[in-house]
Amino acid sequence: MLADLEVIAGRYKGYPGLWAGGKKIASVGVRVSKSIAYHGMAININNDLGIFDYIVPCGLDDVKMTSVLAETGRQASMEQAKESLKKLLQKFLG
């Protein structure tokens, strides 16, 4: 999906999420409570990254966060992002 938005991203060995240029761009979370699994993901597209100055993302100290906007210098189409994600989910999850 990020490649469709012109961002090169990948895994960073030993750390969760997706990374672009040494900065974290996407997060995945999983929790199991009372035999119920909860999961989610967050992909930074056009959001204000200033909020990350007040938290420790994923419990990782000194992590810099980034977004498609920060990496490309332009606003990404949310419709394009949603459509790309939808196609990937259909392809891999049926």
Buried (B, 14 or more C-beta within 10 A) or exposed (E): BBEBBEBEBEEBEEEBBBBBEEBBBBBEEEEEEEEEEEEEEBBBBBBEBEEBEEEEBBEEEEBEBBBBBBBEEEEBEEEEBEEBBEEEEEEEEE
